[in-house]
Amino acid sequence: RARLEQEATRAVCFGAAIGGPRARSRLVNGPPLQSLLRELREKQATLAVVGTHGHSRLSEMTLGGVAGELRHGAPCSVCIARRPAAEALFPRTSVAGCDGSVESETAVSVARHLADRFGASLSIVTGLGGKDVDHERARALGAVAVEGHPVGALVDASEDADIIVVGSRG
């Protein structure tokens, strides 16, 4: 337990240093997902940033894990940070999922901001096989239509991407 607390304390300090002066950190005990969700609600957080154990995006989406589950249950935006392929080039490529909804329009706006800020390329993707996809609006936002279900299309399009941005309808 002492070793885990030391590792967690180092990680919290590192995260706080990256987050800057407005970031707040706190080490809590308990099951990871439930503890994170409770903290996010209590603190009325606007962004949760979590790491991952290096599993592939596909396994994270299908099998879950704290990061994957947090993505679905958090009351705020979630950034799942993965180790970049090359630190000096991060981020070099980004992908945004777009279904033409207001939420995906917000995601595309955030993705454009990040791409501009870091000089990264941006691909905006919409899957043709999805329900409730406003293809005309997605195209107007710059999305390229890709055959297949939106999740599969996004996974394929983001295979080499450093950042993936998607909106959530709740």
Helices and strands as residue ranges (DSSP letters): H 2-19, H 32-43, E 47-51, H 57-63, H 66-73, E 77-81, G 87-89, E 93-97, H 102-118, E 121-127, H 135-140, E 144-146, H 150-157, E 163-165
